[in-house]
Amino acid sequence: MNQAPRLSEAVRTALDEHLIEWVLRTPLLVEEVFDSLPDVLFYIKDSDGRYLWVNATLVERSGLGLRDDVIGKTADQIFTRQFKSATQLTPAQYRTTHRATVSAAS
């Protein structure tokens, strides 16, 4: 059985950056797609862990009511310890990536 070739770190980084650029260039499409998935948390964070974009499910689970109320905050500021781990990278992970994060969790 043939395995797919492993991607180099440089290729993975380029793909991550391309995905982030695409998401930021097509916000209405991204909103429509990810807001329609009720059991998926989708978000983009900056390198300090602040939310840059979140889907409707994350807004609902935050209890804050509006997307703008979540943007700019960190998981620590919004969620209880039990739920926070699904939406938070460790400080060591941020230090090693030094880039914004796109993630989806259910």
N, CA, C and O of each residue as an XYZ file, in Angstrom:
424
protein
N       0.843     -1.185      0.000
C       0.000      0.000      0.000
C       0.885      1.245      0.000
O       1.770      1.366      0.848
N       0.668      2.160     -0.923
C       1.453      3.387     -1.004
C       0.944      4.403     -0.002
O      -0.260      4.616      0.144
N       1.895      5.030      0.687
C       1.539      6.094      1.612
C       1.775      7.436      0.941
O       2.689      7.582      0.129
N       0.961      8.398      1.279
C       1.160      9.750      0.763
C       2.484     10.288      1.302
O       2.846      9.999      2.442
N       3.212     11.067      0.498
C       4.480     11.614      0.979
C       4.239     12.581      2.131
O       3.218     13.267      2.179
N       5.182     12.626      3.048
C       5.088     13.556      4.175
C       5.442     14.956      3.699
O       6.358     15.136      2.897
N       4.728     15.922      4.187
C       4.987     17.308      3.819
C       6.081     17.875      4.716
O       6.117     17.608      5.917
N       6.953     18.646      4.128
C       8.005     19.291      4.916
C       7.385     20.388      5.774
O       6.263     20.831      5.526
N       8.124     20.812      6.771
C       7.656     21.899      7.644
C       7.406     23.164      6.830
O       6.432     23.876      7.073
N       8.278     23.446      5.867
C       8.118     24.647      5.035
C       6.829     24.579      4.219
O       6.132     25.584      4.075
N       6.512     23.405      3.687
C       5.282     23.241      2.910
C       4.071     23.377      3.819
O       3.099     24.042      3.461
N       4.121     22.748      5.000
C       2.998     22.871      5.949
C       2.791     24.320      6.355
O       1.652     24.781      6.431
N       3.869     25.044      6.617
C       3.767     26.457      6.995
C       3.141     27.265      5.865
O       2.268     28.099      6.103
N       3.590     27.017      4.629
C       3.030     27.731      3.474
C       1.546     27.430      3.321
O       0.760     28.332      3.033
N       1.154     26.172      3.511
C      -0.263     25.812      3.426
C      -1.066     26.482      4.525
O      -2.166     26.974      4.273
N      -0.526     26.508      5.760
C      -1.204     27.186      6.870
C      -1.412     28.659      6.541
O      -2.503     29.197      6.728
N      -0.366     29.302      6.053
C      -0.457     30.721      5.720
C      -1.447     30.958      4.584
O      -2.198     31.933      4.610
N      -1.452     30.077      3.591
C      -2.386     30.195      2.473
C      -3.829     30.042      2.960
O      -4.714     30.789      2.544
N      -4.058     29.069      3.844
C      -5.395     28.867      4.388
C      -5.859     30.090      5.168
O      -7.000     30.526      5.014
N      -4.998     30.640      5.993
C      -5.357     31.824      6.774
C      -5.683     32.986      5.837
O      -6.667     33.695      6.048
N      -4.859     33.185      4.802
C      -5.133     34.252      3.836
C      -6.485     34.051      3.162
O      -7.255     35.000      3.015
N      -6.779     32.811      2.749
C      -8.047     32.518      2.081
C      -9.226     32.797      3.004
O     -10.216     33.405      2.597
N      -9.111     32.348      4.247
C     -10.190     32.567      5.210
C     -10.425     34.055      5.416
O     -11.571     34.501      5.463
N      -9.356     34.822      5.539
C      -9.505     36.259      5.770
C      -9.998     37.007      4.529
O     -10.610     38.067      4.654
N      -9.739     36.467      3.333
C     -10.214     37.098      2.099
C     -11.655     36.747      1.765
O     -12.309     37.470      1.014
N     -12.158     35.651      2.311
C     -13.512     35.200      1.976
C     -14.371     35.060      3.232
O     -14.925     33.990      3.482
N     -14.486     36.114      4.014
C     -15.173     35.973      5.310
C     -16.638     35.569      5.205
O     -17.119     34.817      6.052
N     -17.358     36.038      4.201
C     -18.774     35.688      4.118
C     -18.959     34.210      3.806
O     -19.848     33.566      4.362
N     -18.130     33.670      2.923
C     -18.203     32.243      2.617
C     -17.828     31.416      3.841
O     -18.491     30.429      4.161
N     -16.775     31.821      4.510
C     -16.328     31.106      5.715
C     -17.415     31.148      6.777
O     -17.717     30.128      7.397
N     -18.001     32.310      6.992
C     -19.081     32.421      7.976
C     -20.227     31.487      7.630
O     -20.723     30.765      8.495
N     -20.646     31.494      6.386
C     -21.779     30.664      5.980
C     -21.479     29.176      6.190
O     -22.311     28.439      6.719
N     -20.307     28.749      5.778
C     -19.949     27.330      5.906
C     -19.847     26.927      7.374
O     -20.506     25.978      7.798
N     -19.035     27.629      8.151
C     -18.784     27.199      9.519
C     -19.908     27.555     10.493
O     -20.041     26.913     11.535
N     -20.707     28.554     10.174
C     -21.860     28.844     11.021
C     -22.964     27.800     10.838
O     -23.831     27.660     11.700
N     -22.937     27.073      9.730
C     -23.962     26.065      9.479
C     -23.647     24.720     10.138
O     -24.448     23.790     10.041
N     -22.508     24.603     10.799
C     -22.107     23.361     11.462
C     -22.318     23.511     12.972
O     -21.462     24.072     13.656
N     -23.434     23.022     13.498
C     -23.797     23.296     14.890
C     -22.906     22.619     15.940
O     -22.874     23.066     17.087
N     -22.193     21.568     15.581
C     -21.367     20.864     16.565
C     -19.881     21.091     16.358
O     -19.060     20.354     16.903
N     -19.524     22.108     15.573
C     -18.119     22.382     15.283
C     -17.762     23.777     15.780
O     -18.449     24.755     15.485
N     -16.670     23.847     16.544
C     -16.115     25.140     16.931
C     -15.028     25.461     15.915
O     -14.085     24.688     15.747
N     -15.154     26.586     15.245
C     -14.133     27.002     14.288
C     -13.707     28.402     14.670
O     -14.540     29.267     14.941
N     -12.397     28.621     14.689
C     -11.894     29.923     15.086
C     -10.519     30.154     14.503
O      -9.826     29.223     14.091
N     -10.142     31.422     14.480
C      -8.794     31.843     14.111
C      -8.295     32.686     15.276
O      -8.985     33.589     15.749
N      -7.074     32.371     15.733
C      -6.463     33.129     16.820
C      -5.153     33.735     16.359
O      -4.506     33.226     15.444
N      -4.765     34.833     17.004
C      -3.455     35.393     16.736
C      -2.413     34.681     17.610
O      -2.755     33.780     18.376
N      -1.174     35.078     17.495
C      -0.106     34.390     18.225
C      -0.167     34.619     19.731
O       0.538     33.940     20.478
N      -0.984     35.550     20.194
C      -1.190     35.769     21.631
C      -2.421     35.039     22.154
O      -2.774     35.175     23.326
N      -3.075     34.265     21.291
C      -4.226     33.484     21.714
C      -5.546     34.229     21.697
O      -6.547     33.727     22.208
N      -5.563     35.419     21.116
C      -6.809     36.190     21.031
C      -7.590     35.756     19.787
O      -7.014     35.545     18.720
N      -8.901     35.630     19.945
C      -9.745     35.262     18.818
C      -9.788     36.392     17.789
O     -10.070     37.542     18.124
N      -9.503     36.044     16.532
C      -9.637     36.986     15.424
C     -10.954     36.767     14.689
O     -11.541     37.701     14.143
N     -11.405     35.517     14.684
C     -12.686     35.160     14.060
C     -13.196     33.900     14.731
O     -12.414     33.008     15.060
N     -14.498     33.821     14.934
C     -15.122     32.636     15.542
C     -16.437     32.349     14.831
O     -17.068     33.250     14.278
N     -16.845     31.071     14.852
C     -18.132     30.745     14.238
C     -19.258     30.891     15.263
O     -19.019     31.115     16.450
N     -20.491     30.758     14.769
C     -21.678     30.970     15.601
C     -21.746     29.992     16.777
O     -22.215     30.359     17.855
N     -21.283     28.749     16.584
C     -21.315     27.768     17.668
C     -20.431     28.211     18.825
O     -20.823     28.086     19.985
N     -19.245     28.728     18.525
C     -18.366     29.201     19.592
C     -18.982     30.407     20.299
O     -18.908     30.515     21.523
N     -19.585     31.307     19.535
C     -20.256     32.463     20.147
C     -21.358     31.986     21.082
O     -21.472     32.467     22.209
N     -22.167     31.046     20.619
C     -23.263     30.522     21.443
C     -22.728     29.882     22.728
O     -23.241     30.142     23.816
N     -21.694     29.044     22.596
C     -21.142     28.370     23.775
C     -20.430     29.324     24.724
O     -20.278     29.027     25.909
N     -19.995     30.461     24.210
C     -19.336     31.439     25.077
C     -20.337     32.121     26.004
O     -19.973     32.594     27.080
N     -21.604     32.170     25.578
C     -22.625     32.842     26.371
C     -22.589     34.353     26.239
O     -23.333     35.046     26.933
N     -21.745     34.880     25.368
C     -21.613     36.333     25.240
C     -22.617     36.952     24.274
O     -22.873     38.154     24.339
N     -23.186     36.153     23.383
C     -24.258     36.657     22.535
C     -23.846     37.150     21.167
O     -24.515     36.821     20.187
N     -22.783     37.919     21.047
C     -22.386     38.484     19.762
C     -20.948     38.113     19.423
O     -20.092     38.018     20.303
N     -20.700     37.907     18.146
C     -19.342     37.597     17.685
C     -18.365     38.687     18.125
O     -17.255     38.388     18.564
N     -18.772     39.935     18.007
C     -17.891     41.042     18.394
C     -17.526     41.021     19.878
O     -16.497     41.572     20.269
N     -18.357     40.393     20.703
C     -18.052     40.280     22.135
C     -16.954     39.254     22.399
O     -16.297     39.306     23.439
N     -16.748     38.323     21.469
C     -15.731     37.272     21.615
C     -14.405     37.709     20.994
O     -13.338     37.413     21.532
N     -14.472     38.412     19.862
C     -13.269     38.828     19.132
C     -12.376     39.669     20.049
O     -12.835     40.582     20.735
N     -11.093     39.330     20.036
C     -10.118     40.064     20.843
C      -9.887     39.485     22.227
O      -8.948     39.881     22.918
N     -10.732     38.554     22.634
C     -10.567     37.912     23.941
C      -9.835     36.582     23.790
O      -9.739     36.042     22.688
N      -9.320     36.057     24.898
C      -8.674     34.746     24.911
C      -9.631     33.739     25.530
O     -10.632     34.113     26.140
N      -9.317     32.462     25.368
C     -10.139     31.406     25.967
C     -10.204     31.581     27.478
O     -11.244     31.322     28.085
N      -9.104     32.017     28.095
C      -9.096     32.256     29.543
C     -10.151     33.271     29.964
O     -10.742     33.153     31.037
N     -10.378     34.248     29.130
C     -11.331     35.299     29.461
C     -12.775     34.883     29.231
O     -13.692     35.540     29.723
N     -12.990     33.801     28.493
C     -14.349     33.430     28.095
C     -14.847     32.139     28.720
O     -15.982     32.073     29.193
N     -14.004     31.109     28.726
C     -14.483     29.774     29.050
C     -14.001     29.247     30.391
O     -12.982     29.676     30.932
N     -14.781     28.291     30.909
C     -14.382     27.587     32.121
C     -13.223     26.660     31.794
O     -12.972     26.376     30.623
N     -12.535     26.198     32.780
C     -11.374     25.324     32.587
C     -11.732     24.061     31.799
O     -10.946     23.628     30.956
N     -12.884     23.468     32.051
C     -13.314     22.227     31.399
C     -13.417     22.400     29.884
O     -12.988     21.525     29.133
N     -13.976     23.510     29.432
C     -14.216     23.727     28.010
C     -13.018     24.363     27.317
O     -12.826     24.167     26.117
N     -12.224     25.107     28.040
C     -11.143     25.899     27.489
C     -10.109     25.070     26.741
O      -9.575     25.533     25.733
N      -9.815     23.874     27.195
C      -8.758     23.074     26.574
C      -9.029     22.779     25.103
O      -8.083     22.585     24.339
N     -10.270     22.741     24.692
C     -10.607     22.473     23.290
C     -10.312     23.663     22.397
O     -10.244     23.516     21.176
N     -10.135     24.836     22.980
C      -9.954     26.043     22.172
C      -8.657     26.765     22.480
O      -8.514     27.941     22.145
N      -7.708     26.086     23.111
C      -6.509     26.794     23.542
C      -5.252     25.973     23.294
O      -5.170     24.811     23.691
N      -4.282     26.581     22.639
C      -2.954     25.983     22.541
C      -2.179     26.340     23.794
O      -2.445     27.363     24.425
N      -1.238     25.512     24.150
C      -0.391     25.829     25.291
C       0.582     26.932     24.896
O       0.853     27.113     23.709
N       1.117     27.677     25.872
C       2.112     28.705     25.537
C       3.292     28.138     24.756
O       3.832     28.817     23.882
N       3.703     26.905     25.053
C       4.813     26.294     24.319
C       4.461     26.099     22.851
O       5.317     26.270     21.982
N       3.209     25.741     22.561
C       2.796     25.574     21.172
C       2.827     26.907     20.434
O       3.225     26.954     19.270
N       2.412     27.999     21.092
C       2.477     29.310     20.454
C       3.918     29.713     20.192
O       4.238     30.238     19.125
N       4.784     29.469     21.162
C       6.192     29.845     20.996
C       6.840     29.093     19.841
O       7.695     29.651     19.153
N       6.454     27.842     19.613
C       7.085     27.068     18.545
C       6.510     27.398     17.182
O       7.212     27.256     16.181
N       5.247     27.839     17.102
C       4.667     28.135     15.791
C       4.872     29.584     15.384
O       5.113     29.853     14.208
N       4.786     30.526     16.317
C       4.929     31.954     16.033
C       4.023     32.414     14.901
O       4.401     33.285     14.118
N       2.854     31.846     14.811
C       1.929     32.270     13.761
C       0.494     32.132     14.265
O       0.220     31.460     15.259
N      -0.388     32.777     13.558
C      -1.800     32.678     13.916
C      -2.255     31.236     13.756
O      -1.639     30.451     13.035
N      -3.339     30.903     14.435
C      -3.824     29.538     14.454
C      -5.228     29.465     13.895
O      -6.095     30.262     14.252
N      -5.442     28.512     13.023
C      -6.779     28.190     12.541
C      -7.088     26.822     13.097
O      -6.274     25.907     12.969
N      -8.252     26.658     13.716
C      -8.554     25.378     14.305
C     -10.046     25.116     14.259
O     -10.864     26.035     14.227
N     -10.370     23.851     14.258
C     -11.756     23.418     14.365
C     -11.800     22.325     15.396
O     -10.984     21.404     15.364
N     -12.740     22.412     16.310
C     -12.920     21.397     17.341
C     -14.400     21.116     17.470
O     -15.229     21.979     17.183
N     -14.732     19.921     17.899
C     -16.157     19.614     18.077
C     -16.445     19.302     19.517
O     -17.589     19.018     19.870
